[in-house]
């Protein structure tokens, strides 16, 4: 991303982004001192945590439980609630679509991540290949 992204930003861009994010978090209620915004945020978080614990207890069996889907739903729903004020049911079509988009985005970031942190890979050692296709061919070796 050539230092233009959120993660790899530096200098004035980094400072501007940090200021913007800090302002957004303060508006959402992430402040040091107690107050009504913070109390409302804490209530929403506690509600989401209680829902998550309840769902995990309901889904537990003698053989154990795979908490991934439940945690994915509950954490994602909490973030949506805090940022957009919207909570989804697990079987909601829009919610399933949004989760699918998130999963696909993470896959793409995972493959391209080394290119951001090791820029020399862009100018690869394999002349016949497009640099963006070097890592997907070696994904199993890069991500253990």
C-alpha positions in Angstrom: 0.0 0.0 0.0 3.1 2.2 0.0 2.4 3.6 3.5 -1.1 4.7 2.5 -3.1 2.2 4.5 -4.3 2.2 8.1 -1.7 -0.3 9.4 1.3 0.8 7.4 0.8 4.5 7.6 3.5 6.8 8.9 4.4 10.5 9.3 1.6 13.1 8.8 -0.8 10.5 7.4 -0.4 8.4 10.5 -0.9 11.4 12.8 -4.1 12.4 11.0 -5.5 8.9 11.1 -4.6 8.5 14.7 -6.3 11.8 15.6 -9.4 10.8 13.6 -9.7 7.3 15.2 -9.1 8.8 18.7 -12.0 11.2 18.1 -14.3 8.5 16.8 -13.6 6.3 19.9 -14.3 9.2 22.2 -17.6 9.8 20.4 -18.5 6.1 20.8 -17.9 6.4 24.6 -14.3 5.2 25.0 -13.3 8.0 27.4 -11.3 7.8 30.6 -13.8 9.4 32.9 -17.2 7.8 33.8 -20.3 9.3 32.3 -23.5 8.6 30.4 -21.8 7.7 27.1 -19.4 5.3 28.8 -22.3 3.8 30.9 -24.4 3.2 27.7 -21.4 1.5 26.0 -20.7 -0.7 29.0 -24.4 -1.8 29.1 -24.3 -2.7 25.4 -21.0 -4.7 25.9 -22.4 -6.5 28.9 -25.6 -7.4 27.1 -23.5 -8.8 24.2 -21.3 -10.8 26.5 -24.3 -12.2 28.4 -25.9 -13.2 25.1 -22.6 -14.9 24.0 -22.3 -16.8 27.2 -25.9 -17.9 27.0 -25.5 -19.1 23.4 -22.3 -21.0 24.3 -24.0 -22.7 27.2 -27.0 -23.7 25.1 -24.8 -25.2 22.4 -22.5 -27.1 24.7 -22.6 -30.9 24.6 -20.8 -33.7 26.3 -18.4 -33.8 23.3 -17.5 -30.1 23.7 -18.3 -27.2 21.6 -16.7 -25.3 18.7 -17.2 -21.7 19.8 -16.0 -20.1 16.5 -19.4 -19.4 14.9 -20.9 -18.2 18.1 -18.0 -15.9 18.9 -17.9 -14.7 15.3 -21.6 -13.8 15.5 -21.5 -12.2 18.9 -18.3 -10.1 18.5 -19.4 -9.0 15.0 -22.8 -8.1 16.3 -21.3 -6.1 19.2 -19.2 -4.1 16.8 -22.2 -3.5 14.5 -24.2 -2.4 17.5 -21.5 0.0 18.8 -20.7 1.5 15.4 -23.9 1.4 13.5 -26.6 0.7 16.2 -27.8 -2.4 14.3 -28.0 -5.9 15.8 -28.6 -8.9 13.5 -30.1 -12.3 14.1 -27.8 -15.2 13.3 -29.9 -16.4 10.4 -30.4 -12.9 8.8 -29.4 -13.0 5.1 -27.7 -9.6 5.2 -25.7 -10.6 8.3 -24.6 -13.8 6.6 -23.5 -11.8 3.5 -21.6 -9.3 5.7 -19.8 -12.1 7.5 -18.9 -13.7 4.2 -17.4 -10.4 3.0 -15.4 -10.1 6.2 -14.0 -13.6 5.9 -13.1 -13.1 2.2 -11.4 -9.8 3.1 -9.3 -11.4 5.8 -8.2 -14.1 3.3 -7.0 -11.5 0.9 -5.2 -9.5 3.6 -3.6 -12.7 4.8 -2.2 -13.5 1.4 -1.0 -9.9 0.7 0.3 -9.1 4.2 3.9 -10.2 3.6 4.0 -7.9 0.5 3.2 -4.9 2.7 5.8 -5.8 5.3 8.5 -7.2 2.9 8.2 -4.9 -0.1 11.2 -6.6 -1.8 8.8 -9.4 -2.6 7.0 -7.1 -5.0 10.0 -7.1 -7.2 10.2 -10.9 -7.1 12.9 -13.3 -7.9 10.6 -15.1 -10.3 10.7 -13.1 -13.6 7.9 -15.0 -15.4 5.3 -14.3 -12.7 3.2 -11.4 -11.7 4.5 -10.4 -8.2 1.0 -10.5 -6.7 0.8 -14.2 -7.7 4.0 -15.3 -6.0 2.6 -15.7 -2.5 -0.7 -17.4 -3.3 1.3 -20.2 -4.9 3.4 -20.5 -1.7 0.7 -19.8 0.8 1.0 -23.2 2.6 4.7 -22.5 3.2 4.2 -19.0 4.4 1.3 -19.5 6.8 1.9 -22.5 9.0 
